[in-house]
Amino acid sequence: MIHLNWAERPTVKTVKCVHTNAEKYMVENVLTAGKTYDVKNESEEFYFVLDDSGKMGGFYKDYFEEVNA
């Protein structure tokens, strides 16, 4: 039941949103191109980040690039 406390979990890595050009979904409403986001969890296909609405969301990895700290 990891989804119950995702927001409080430690950050796995930091990623930068490189675009919001989605074919199917309206990600421009919750992501900002150029902004960095803390990844709380990831799968093969998705990063799970706190989006601009303050909620946890899963987004395709192709919207992001990793930021080396």
Beta strands, then each sheet from edge to edge (+ up, - down):
strand 1: 13-17
strand 2: 36-42
strand 3: 46-50
strand 4: 56-60
strand 5: 64-66
sheet 1: 4+ 3- 2+ 1- 5+
end
